[in-house]
Amino acid sequence: MRIIFAGTPEFARVALESLHAAGHEVALVLSQPDRPAGRGMKLQTSPVKQFAVEKGMALAQPRSLRLDGKYPDDAQQARLAIGSAQAEIMVVAAYGLILPQWVLDAPPRGCLNIHASLLPRWRGAAPIHRAIEAGDSETGITIMQMDAGLDTGDMLLTERLPISPSDTTGSLHDKLAALGGRMIVAALELAVRGSLAPVQQPAEGVTYAHKIDKHEAAIDWHQPASLIAQRIRAFNPFPGAATQLDGELIKVWAALAQELTHGAAAGTVLAVNAEDFSIAAHDGCVAVTEVQRPGGKRMKVADFLRGFDLKPGMRFETPGG
């Protein structure tokens, strides 16, 4: 098929690569504008843009698609580019801009979205993070026919994926990206044959995956141990769960919840071992196995302990608490 693709991060790049490999003609790629990032705040191109440039695909990077919004010239130029592409369908994956009705109506077959959850659970911006944070046992990919709502369109294809106890947002992202790439290719094959069967989303079971805010990364040791461990996994690799010891901010990248009866105050170091150290939580403890000090690299606890004299009885606190 002749398609338009709209996406920005690595999750979307995997889908674009899959569509390109399957032989679909990508007439136009939409991706968010380059933005400053990193310590030097240099302009960074998105993974989708990098792939599009590498393959010589037509590219547009409007700041907005709203014709009556803050950047009407950008939107008008994008409208001309979309019209000139003469595509049958648009595929959208983690694009990051709201699609106005004129965009949804532009391709004859409409716009298909690759969403990283089993809709209607976890509609919104951060479905992978929120599924892990909530302790869900499974997630998946939903290929959806887009409408004007927030991930409310009819479901076209759904496939489930188990969430392992060791999955982080990073590892689960990679699994879902590969699954999404395979499923969107299958969806377009069905579309060519006229075999896609839209299914309305159920009214029950709707949850919203709100965007991750950096302040959520602060570990509250008064919470249940299981929730703390889930949040550590959910915020890996971004923004990284953080705690504080003697005024030093320490990021925690890996930990396990353990049932342990204790009378210690929340945040107290209960035990220090060669491979982990245990911190008291509300109803048990959290065994930390990977950390990072300010300005340093991630390290296993064994390496951390060589340069940090951690002892039982010391107490971790919530940053800014």
WORAQUI-V109207 format. One record per residue. N is the residue number from 1. PHI is phi in degrees with one decimal (none if undefined). PSI is psi as a letter, one per 30 degrees, with the letter a starting at -180 (none if undefined). D_FIRST is the distance of its C-alpha to the first C-alpha in Angstrom with 1 decimal. Layout:
# WORAQUI-V109207
N;PHI;PSI;D_FIRST  N;PHI;PSI;D_FIRST
This chain:
# WORAQUI-V109207
1;none;l;0.0  2;-93.4;j;3.8  3;-129.1;l;6.0  4;-109.5;k;9.8  5;-119.2;k;11.8  6;-125.4;j;15.4  7;-172.3;l;18.0  8;-133.0;e;21.2  9;-83.5;a;23.1  10;-60.0;e;22.8  11;-53.7;e;21.3  12;-74.6;e;18.3  13;-60.0;e;18.3  14;-60.6;e;18.0  15;-65.7;e;14.9  16;-61.8;e;13.3  17;-61.9;e;14.7  18;-64.1;e;13.3  19;-65.0;e;9.6  20;-63.9;e;10.6  21;-65.4;e;12.5  22;-78.2;f;10.0  23;95.0;g;8.2  24;-72.4;k;5.2  25;-88.2;j;6.1  26;-90.4;j;8.3  27;-78.1;f;9.8  28;-158.5;k;12.6  29;-116.6;k;14.4  30;-108.1;k;17.2  31;-145.5;l;20.1  32;-67.0;l;23.7  33;-60.5;l;26.3  34;-58.9;k;28.4  35;-135.0;k;31.4  36;-68.0;k;34.7  37;-155.5;l;35.2  38;81.9;l;37.6  39;-64.0;e;41.3  40;-84.1;f;41.0  41;51.3;h;38.7  42;-83.8;l;36.6  43;-63.0;k;33.2  44;-116.0;k;30.5  45;-87.8;k;26.8  46;-73.1;l;24.5  47;-56.5;e;22.8  48;-67.2;e;19.3  49;-61.6;e;20.7  50;-57.4;e;22.3  51;-67.4;e;19.1  52;-62.1;e;17.2  53;-64.9;e;20.3  54;-59.8;e;20.7  55;-95.2;g;17.3  56;71.0;h;17.8  57;-84.4;k;15.1  58;-62.8;k;16.1  59;-134.2;k;18.0  60;-133.6;k;19.9  61;-130.5;i;22.6  62;-68.0;k;24.1  63;-77.0;f;27.1  64;-159.4;l;26.3  65;-111.5;g;23.9  66;-83.7;j;26.8  67;-66.9;f;27.8  68;-109.6;g;31.3  69;-98.6;a;31.6  70;-73.6;f;33.3  71;-126.6;i;30.8  72;-62.8;e;29.8  73;-65.8;e;29.2  74;-60.0;e;26.6  75;-65.0;e;24.9  76;-66.2;e;25.1  77;-64.4;e;23.7  78;-65.6;e;20.7  79;-63.4;e;20.3  80;-65.2;e;20.3  81;-65.4;e;17.8  82;-65.0;e;15.3  83;-64.7;e;16.0  84;-69.2;f;15.7  85;-67.1;f;12.3  86;50.1;h;11.0  87;-87.2;l;8.0  88;-79.9;e;6.9  89;-153.9;l;7.9  90;-115.9;k;10.2  91;-108.0;k;11.2  92;-122.5;k;15.0  93;-144.8;j;17.3  94;48.5;h;21.0  95;-72.7;e;20.5  96;99.5;f;24.0  97;-116.3;k;23.9  98;-71.0;k;24.1  99;-92.8;j;21.4  100;-65.8;l;23.3  101;-60.5;e;22.4  102;-63.8;e;21.1  103;-71.8;e;18.3  104;-59.8;e;17.5  105;-89.0;f;17.5  106;-65.5;e;15.5  107;-76.9;k;11.9  108;-55.7;e;12.0  109;-96.0;g;10.8  110;78.4;a;13.0  111;-122.6;k;13.3  112;-105.2;k;13.2  113;-113.6;k;16.0  114;-98.2;j;17.1  115;-111.6;k;20.8  116;-88.2;h;23.4  117;-162.6;l;25.7  118;-93.3;j;26.3  119;-59.7;k;26.2  120;-89.3;g;28.3  121;-75.2;k;30.3  122;61.7;h;29.9  123;-68.5;l;28.0  124;114.1;a;28.1  125;-82.8;f;28.1  126;-131.0;h;29.7  127;-67.2;e;28.8  128;-71.3;e;29.5  129;-55.1;e;32.8  130;-69.5;e;34.0  131;-64.8;e;33.2  132;-69.5;e;35.4  133;-58.0;e;38.0  134;-80.2;f;38.4  135;77.9;g;38.9  136;-61.4;k;36.0  137;-89.3;f;35.8  138;-151.8;l;32.0  139;-144.5;b;28.9  140;163.4;a;25.2  141;-121.8;k;21.6  142;-118.3;k;20.4  143;-89.8;k;16.8  144;-126.5;k;17.7  145;-80.0;j;16.6  146;-73.1;k;18.3  147;-131.3;a;21.2  148;-74.7;f;24.1  149;-81.6;l;26.1  150;-87.2;j;26.4  151;56.0;h;24.0  152;-107.2;f;25.1  153;-70.6;l;21.9  154;-64.6;k;21.2  155;-84.7;k;20.4  156;-108.5;e;17.4  157;-144.2;k;18.2  158;-139.9;k;21.3  159;-140.5;k;22.8  160;-89.2;l;26.3  161;-144.3;k;27.8  162;-69.5;k;31.6  163;-102.3;j;33.2  164;-78.9;l;35.9  165;-62.0;f;39.3  166;-100.5;f;38.7  167;-63.9;k;35.2  168;-105.9;l;35.0  169;-58.9;e;32.3  170;-63.5;e;31.4  171;-69.3;e;31.1  172;-69.8;e;29.4  173;-54.7;e;26.9  174;-65.4;e;25.9  175;-64.8;e;25.6  176;-70.4;e;23.5  177;-62.2;e;21.2  178;-64.0;e;20.5  179;-64.0;e;20.2  180;-61.9;e;17.7  181;-62.0;e;15.5  182;-67.8;e;15.6  183;-71.2;e;15.2  184;-69.3;e;12.1  185;-64.0;e;10.3  186;-63.3;e;12.2  187;-64.3;e;11.4  188;-69.4;e;7.6  189;-62.3;e;8.8  190;-67.1;e;11.3  191;-62.8;e;9.3  192;-59.7;e;7.6  193;-85.2;f;11.3  194;70.8;g;12.8  195;-106.3;g;14.9  196;-71.1;k;14.8  197;-117.0;j;18.4  198;-64.2;k;19.5  199;-125.6;k;22.9  200;-67.1;k;25.1  201;-66.7;k;26.6  202;-67.7;l;30.3  203;-77.0;f;32.9  204;-92.0;l;34.9  205;87.6;g;34.3  206;-76.1;k;32.9  207;-134.0;l;33.6  208;-119.7;k;32.7  209;-95.8;i;32.0  210;-66.8;l;33.6  211;-55.5;k;33.0  212;-73.4;k;35.3  213;-108.2;k;38.4  214;-57.8;e;40.4  215;-65.9;f;43.6  216;-68.9;f;42.4  217;-70.7;f;42.8  218;-67.3;k;46.6  219;-78.6;k;47.9  220;-103.6;j;50.3  221;-71.5;f;52.5  222;-80.4;f;53.9  223;-80.2;l;50.7  224;-59.4;k;50.4  225;-58.9;e;49.7  226;-62.7;e;46.6  227;-67.7;e;45.0  228;-60.4;e;46.0  229;-64.2;e;44.4  230;-64.0;e;41.2  231;-68.7;e;41.1  232;-61.6;e;41.8  233;-68.1;e;38.7  234;-66.7;e;36.6  235;-97.1;g;37.6  236;-112.0;j;36.9  237;-98.7;f;35.5  238;-136.9;k;35.7  239;-89.8;g;38.2  240;88.8;j;40.5  241;-65.6;k;43.2  242;-132.8;k;46.6  243;-136.0;l;50.2  244;-135.6;k;53.5  245;-135.9;j;56.6  246;52.3;h;59.6  247;82.3;f;57.6  248;-99.3;k;54.9  249;-81.6;k;51.3  250;-123.7;k;49.8  251;-89.1;k;46.2  252;-111.9;j;45.7  253;-103.2;f;42.6  254;-150.1;k;43.5  255;-164.5;l;46.0  256;-125.5;k;46.9  257;-80.7;k;48.6  258;-134.1;k;51.9  259;-81.8;k;54.3  260;-155.0;k;57.7  261;-78.3;k;60.7  262;-153.1;l;62.1  263;-114.2;g;64.2  264;-82.8;l;62.8  265;-69.5;k;61.4  266;-56.9;k;57.6  267;95.1;f;56.5  268;-75.8;k;59.4  269;-72.9;k;59.0  270;-93.1;e;60.2  271;-155.4;k;60.0  272;-125.0;j;58.9  273;-118.3;l;57.9  274;-64.4;e;56.8  275;-111.1;f;53.1  276;-159.3;l;52.8  277;-136.7;k;54.9  278;-104.7;k;55.1  279;-121.0;k;55.1  280;-68.8;k;56.5  281;-119.0;a;54.2  282;-61.7;e;55.1  283;-131.6;g;55.2  284;165.6;b;55.0  285;-146.3;l;53.9  286;-120.1;k;51.0  287;-91.6;j;51.2  288;-87.5;k;49.5  289;-122.1;f;48.3  290;-146.4;k;46.3  291;-138.9;l;47.3  292;-151.6;k;47.1  293;-92.1;l;49.9  294;-56.3;k;49.5  295;77.7;f;48.3  296;-104.8;a;48.0  297;-103.0;l;45.3  298;-60.5;k;44.4  299;-150.9;l;47.0  300;-68.3;l;48.3  301;-59.9;e;51.4  302;-57.5;e;53.5  303;-72.9;e;52.8  304;-60.3;e;53.2  305;-69.8;f;56.6  306;-68.0;f;57.9  307;-116.6;g;57.9  308;-142.7;j;58.5  309;-84.3;i;61.6  310;-85.3;k;60.1  311;-134.6;l;62.6  312;-56.6;k;62.9  313;99.9;f;64.0  314;-68.0;l;62.0  315;-129.9;k;59.7  316;-84.6;k;56.2  317;-123.1;l;55.4  318;-80.1;k;52.5  319;-56.7;k;51.6  320;75.6;g;52.7  321;-84.3;none;54.3
